[in-house]
Amino acid sequence: MSELKQVMRARRSVKQISERPIDRSLVEEMLELAAFAPFHSKVEPWHVYLIEDAEQKEKLVRAVAAAKNDGASLGQVKEMLERKFLTAPVILMVTSAVFQDAKKDFESVAATSAFIQNLQLAAWESGVGTIWRTPKFLFQPAFREALQIGEEETVMGLLPLTLLPEEKPDLKPRRELKDFLHEL
């Protein structure tokens, strides 16, 4: 089996976050590899926001608090985010360009999704785990506004990066080919 096939079969979403640092050059290398994703209309529609220091993480907490609008204090929001995001040494927020054209917007989301999958594969192969998270707060206009992300971008997800644990997550069951391959 080729190395690519091995990585594709081995990759898992990693929920357990380690605080161990990840070298910035490794993160940049993974992002450069991810950018080989296919795209349409000569537009690479993805943008990546790096969140790694305390100030950037606090900005994320404030944006989530603004979006939640449920009366939760900053401390409560921070506590909620600790488990899934804030303890990660690096968090990536990936956005996709919005063109106000149904076809171009669909292609933009598809290309950015391919970028994220490439990123996940490059990360796994590099000994870095991640999970593509899309919590409800990402879809609140107040979240984007708090981070000064204009309407020309849509947030596709947050990906906390962590060094792979020694014990890898188990494989989730997959549908058999006969369950999703159809004759037209």
Order of alpha helices (4+ residues) and beta strands (2+ residues): alpha-alpha-beta-alpha-alpha-beta-alpha-beta-alpha-beta-alpha
